[in-house]
Amino acid sequence: MTFLARWMLAVGLGAACRSGPAPGPDPGSDPSRSSTAEDVGRRLGRERVAFGRCYARERMNLQPVDRADYLVEVTVPAGGGHPEATIVERAVSGIETLEACLVDVIRRVEFRAPEGGPLVVDVPIRAPRS
């Protein structure tokens, strides 16, 4: 059974857990521990450069991306590995190549298995403001 919660993480790239196990104390770098919403937010926060490249590529294609903010639902499978990512909210429509790039960055990240089944995390991605 999963614990239902909603919270924002202060990692620059925030993440809100909608369902999944309750976060416990940070057990450090123990590789045997399970993924939590905090881990997902922290790990995706390290992908800022890759997300920035997605936005930069669209600017070169003359796309107006300054306000292209997204909310992405990230699902870490019960067995861990690469997550599924689906854009559930968008501030600007019609920039499919940007959306595909952002989702691809998320899907390349690998996570440990979450405790108690799949972990679903809402991750806001905000466009770099010029």
N, C-alpha and C positions, 0 to 999 in steps of 0.2 A: 504494500500500500504506500502511496506517495503522500508527502506532506505538501499542502498547498500554501504558497506564500507569494508575496510580491514585494520587491525591494529594488532600490537602485544602488549600484555600486559606484563609488567615487574613484574610478580608474581612468578618467578622461573619456574613454569609450565605455559608456555605461552598459549595464546589462540588468534586466529585470527577470527574475525567475517566476514563471507562472505555475509550473508544477514540477515536482521532482523532490529529491530528498532535502531535508533541512540542512543548511550549512552548519558544519561543526567547526571546532577550532582548527586553525591552519596547522596541519601536521608537518609543515616544512616540505622538504623535497623527497619524502618517502615515496618511491615509485609504486608501492603496493596500495597506496591510498586511492580512493575513488574521486572522480571529477565532481565538482560542485558548480553552481552558478557563478560563484566568485572566480573559480579557475577559468571558466569560459570567458568571462569578462576580462580577466587579467591576460589570458593567452591571446585573445583577439585584439586587445589593446596593443600588444607587441606587433601587430600587423598594420599599424598606422601608416608606415611608409608604403606598403603595398596598396592600401586603400587610397593614399594620396596619389599614387601613380595612376590609378583608375580615373580619378578626377582630372589629373593633368592631361591624360590622353584625350579626354572629352573636351577640355578647353582648347586643345590643338585642333580639334574638329569643329571649333566654334560653337560648341553647345553651351547654353547658359546653365552652368552647374553650381553657381554660388549659393543657391538655396535648395539644392537637391539633397534633402535629408530623407533618411529611410528608417523604418523599423523592420528589422529582420528577425524572423522566428528561426532559431537555431535548435535543432534536435540532435542531441548526442545519443547514439544508439545504446541500448542496454549493454551490449558487449564492448562498448568503446569504439574507437576508430574515427573515421571521417564523418562529420555531421551532415545532416540535410540542412539546407538553408532556403527559406522562402520569404520574399518581401511581402509584408502584410500591410504596411502603410508607406505612402510616398508623398512628399511635399510637391514634387514636380513629376508629371507623367511624360512618357514618350522618349525617355533616354534609355532605351533597351540595352545598348552596349555598356553603359555605365553600370546598370543593374546587374547584368551578366558578369561583369568583371568583379564587382563587390561580392556577389554570391560565390564566384569561383575562388576568391581569396579565402573565404570562410570554409568552403568545402575541402580545401587543401590541408587545413589544420587537423592534426590528429589529437584525440582526447582519450584519456583512460576511461574505463567503464564506470558509469555513475552507480552509486549504491541505490538499490530499490527499483531498477528499471530505467527506461529512457528519461533523459533530462531535457526539458523544453525551456529555453531561455530567450527572452526578447532582448535584442541588441540594437540600440539606436546607433545609427551611423550618421554623423553630421558632416555636411560639406565644409571643407576648409573655407573660412571667410577671408576675402581679400581686403 
